[in-house]
């Protein structure tokens, strides 16, 4: 698998177009973000290893298959990551969840950490880091560095929209991390927003502006 995968499933692309539109109200934005996240989770877990398990149907014993090893760990980059966390959990309800709080310094656009809580056994899990917008890539790269320092060794990153600049920063900083994005947009603007993008994902999810 190449390091960057664009999730081009028609349902994802259709829903992403709805999400981008400025008229989309908060409740719809939240719901659609959740729906896309479920579909994205489905796509990025395609290659999870399975193992045989013997079960009994009401009629006879059979060999079924279930996902082997420990369940996933989803890590949300606060706060906008929470907007896609729920949809991912719809797909993998037993996943463990971590949170990392990073904000972008408005002047330098560099990430500053203010919170981190992750499962103790994170080193034994496939970790999926979620953030809707991969803009400069600095927050994602910093979050992944922190998770590696906490013991995570198998990581994926998923977002709704990425900028080419952010993809470059993230993949150069962490060539071992697979990146899943629903779209690669044109560019970052001078304020660090992705163009055409969808605006500020946190504000649109939580109605703060
Ligand atoms: N964060 C957002 O919410 N939107 C952008 O366009 C860039 C970063």
Boltz pocket constraint, residues with backbone or C-beta under 6 A from the ligand:
constraints:
  - pocket:
      binder: B
      contacts: [[A, 80], [A, 133], [A, 135], [A, 192], [A, 193], [A, 194], [A, 195], [A, 197], [A, 198], [A, 199], [A, 200], [A, 201], [A, 202]]
      max_distance: 6.0
